[in-house]
Amino acid sequence: MKLFGAAPALSAGTWNGMTSLAGESQEVRQLAGAAKPLPRVVLVTGGTEGVGALISRRMKDDGHIVAATYRNERQAAAWQDAMEKENRLFFIYPNDVKSLPACRRLAARIAQDIGAVDVLVNAAGRGFGRGREYDSAFGITCAVMDGMLDKGFGRIVNVSFMSDLEKNGAESVHALTRELFPEVSQRGIAVNTVSPGEATPLPGVFRKPGDVAEIVSLLAADEAGLVSGRDVPAAGYRR
């Protein structure tokens, strides 16, 4: 499916697992010198609770300007207040991403408040119900894409809570990653999926709370442009 027009043929970056990704990212940073990248405007959908909140916090600690969407206004306000007490400032918005016009209004409001979105983390899939991850991500991705294409830079990280079998279907957010990858990856926009599976690890499976956010941070980095079209497993491992 062609979402954003024709694009030249893509040459995929090498992928040898997350250890390789972390090593390559550190090496690129060293080669780039000590200069710190400019803060990016980051939008995390579902970013005030659960895994999304951990991602928002990590992106803020990386030095970015972070907007997060919410479903429950009272919970989101309490989270925002708690973060402010830790000297972490976030901009929060209602999670109205069910239609493309609503998504465009949200993107325009964020652009007016803090700037056009550079990094989009779609982490609101669980709030749409089982099997509707794609719906949670499609509209807002379209809404911020024009700005990314204009700048020639963007990072999109889709967080999938589906099983490996479910991710092969059209309703998985990874289907969006597969569609976007050949169209935008040579335009400075990298799009990937991170797959923690269930938000809470299964019994006997080890995963620290911040592990998923760490992987998202790596994929959202300026230096990660060669990594695109990937599905990064993050379900943890058995002891």
C-alpha positions in Angstrom: 0.0 0.0 0.0 1.4 3.4 -1.0 0.7 5.9 1.8 3.1 8.7 1.0 4.0 8.4 -2.7 6.8 6.7 -4.5 10.2 6.2 -2.9 13.5 4.8 -4.2 14.5 1.2 -3.5 15.6 0.6 0.0 18.9 -0.9 1.2 18.2 -2.4 4.6 20.7 -1.8 7.5 22.4 -4.8 9.1 20.6 -6.3 12.1 22.3 -8.7 14.5 20.1 -8.3 17.6 19.8 -5.6 20.2 23.3 -6.1 21.5 24.6 -5.2 18.1 22.3 -2.2 17.9 23.5 -0.9 21.2 27.1 -1.4 20.2 26.6 0.3 16.9 24.8 3.2 18.4 27.5 3.8 21.0 30.2 3.6 18.3 28.3 6.2 16.1 28.1 8.5 19.1 31.8 8.2 19.7 32.6 8.9 16.0 30.3 11.9 16.1 32.2 13.5 18.9 31.0 14.9 22.1 28.4 17.2 20.6 25.0 16.4 22.0 22.1 16.2 19.4 19.5 18.9 19.6 16.4 18.1 21.6 13.7 16.5 19.5 10.0 16.9 19.9 8.7 13.5 20.9 5.0 12.3 21.0 4.2 9.2 23.0 0.6 8.0 22.5 -0.6 6.4 25.7 2.3 8.0 27.3 1.0 8.7 30.8 0.5 5.1 32.0 2.1 1.7 31.9 4.8 1.0 29.4 4.0 4.3 27.7 4.8 6.3 30.8 8.1 4.6 31.2 8.9 5.5 27.5 7.9 9.1 28.1 10.1 9.4 31.1 13.1 7.8 29.3 12.7 10.2 26.3 12.6 13.1 28.7 15.7 11.9 30.4 17.3 11.7 27.0 16.9 15.5 26.8 13.9 15.7 24.5 10.7 17.7 24.6 8.0 15.2 25.3 4.2 15.3 24.6 2.1 12.4 25.8 -1.5 11.5 25.1 -3.9 10.0 27.7 -7.2 8.2 28.1 -8.0 9.2 31.7 -7.7 12.9 32.4 -7.6 12.5 36.2 -4.9 9.8 36.1 -2.9 11.8 33.5 -3.0 15.0 35.6 -1.8 13.1 38.7 1.1 11.6 36.7 2.0 15.0 35.2 2.1 16.5 38.7 4.3 13.6 40.0 6.7 14.1 37.2 6.9 17.9 37.8 7.9 17.2 41.3 10.8 15.2 39.9 11.6 18.2 37.6 10.3 16.5 34.5 8.0 18.6 32.4 5.6 17.0 30.0 2.9 18.3 27.8 -0.3 16.1 27.9 -3.2 15.9 25.4 -6.4 13.8 25.2 -5.8 10.5 23.3 -8.3 11.3 20.5 -6.7 9.4 17.7 -9.8 7.5 16.4 -10.1 9.6 13.2 -7.7 11.3 10.8 -9.2 14.8 11.3 -8.8 14.5 15.1 -5.3 13.3 14.6 -4.5 16.2 12.4 -5.9 18.6 15.0 -3.8 17.0 17.7 -0.6 17.2 15.6 -1.3 20.9 14.7 -1.9 21.7 18.4 1.4 20.1 19.4 3.2 21.9 16.6 1.8 25.2 17.9 2.6 24.5 21.5 6.1 22.9 21.3 7.0 22.3 17.6 6.4 19.7 14.9 6.8 16.1 16.0 10.2 14.6 15.2 9.8 11.3 17.0 6.5 9.4 17.3 6.1 6.5 19.7 2.8 4.6 19.2 2.2 3.0 22.5 -1.6 3.4 22.9 -2.5 0.1 21.2 -3.7 -1.7 24.4 -6.3 1.1 25.0 -8.0 0.3 21.7 -8.7 -3.4 22.6 -7.2 -6.6 21.4 -6.5 -6.7 17.7 -6.9 -3.0 17.0 -3.3 -1.8 17.3 -3.2 -0.7 13.7 -6.2 1.6 14.3 -4.4 3.2 17.3 -1.4 4.2 15.2 -2.5 4.9 11.6 -4.2 8.2 11.9 -1.6 10.0 14.1 1.2 8.6 12.0 -0.3 10.1 8.9 -0.9 13.4 10.7 2.8 13.8 11.7 4.3 12.3 8.5 4.1 15.5 6.3 6.3 17.4 8.8 8.8 14.6 9.0 9.0 14.4 5.2 9.5 18.2 5.0 12.4 18.1 7.4 13.9 14.9 6.0 14.0 13.5 9.5 11.8 11.3 11.6 11.7 8.3 13.9 8.6 6.2 14.4 8.5 3.4 16.9 5.4 1.2 17.1 5.0 -0.7 20.3 3.1 -4.0 19.8 1.6 -6.0 22.6 0.4 -8.7 20.3 1.7 -12.3 20.2 4.1 -13.4 17.4 1.2 -15.1 15.7 -1.1 -12.1 15.9 1.5 -9.7 14.6 1.4 -11.4 11.2 -2.2 -10.1 10.8 -3.3 -6.8 9.3 -4.6 -5.5 12.6 -1.1 -5.4 14.2 0.8 -2.2 14.5 3.7 -4.0 12.9 1.6 -4.1 9.7 2.0 -0.3 9.7 5.8 -0.7 10.1 5.9 -3.1 7.1 3.9 -0.7 5.0 5.9 2.5 5.8 9.3 1.0 5.7 9.9 0.8 1.9 8.3 4.3 1.4 10.0 6.5 3.9 13.2 4.9 5.0 15.3 6.6 2.4 13.8 10.0 3.2 15.4 10.2 6.6 12.6 8.5 8.4 13.2 5.2 10.3 10.2 3.2 11.4 10.4 0.1 13.6 8.4 -2.1 15.9 9.3 -3.0 19.5 7.4 -6.1 20.7 7.2 -6.6 24.5 4.3 -8.9 24.0 2.1 -8.8 27.1 2.7 -5.6 29.1 3.3 -7.7 32.2 5.9 -10.5 31.6 4.7 -14.1 31.9 5.7 -16.0 35.1 9.4 -17.0 34.9 10.2 -14.4 32.3 12.7 -11.7 33.3 12.3 -8.1 32.1 13.1 -5.0 34.0 10.5 -2.3 33.9 12.6 0.1 31.9 13.9 -2.4 29.3 11.3 -1.6 26.7 11.9 2.1 27.1 15.6 1.6 26.7 15.1 -0.1 23.3 12.7 2.7 22.2 15.3 5.2 23.2 17.9 3.5 21.0 15.6 3.3 18.0 14.6 7.0 18.4 18.1 8.3 18.4 19.5 10.4 15.6 22.2 7.8 15.0 19.7 5.0 14.5 18.6 6.0 10.9 20.0 2.9 9.3 17.9 0.6 11.5 14.4 0.5 9.9 11.6 -1.9 9.1 12.5 -4.1 12.0 10.5 -5.9 14.7 12.6 -5.9 17.8 11.5 -8.6 20.4 11.4 -7.3 23.9 9.4 -9.8 25.8 12.3 -10.7 28.1 14.0 -14.1 28.7 13.6 -17.0 31.0 16.0 -17.3 33.9 
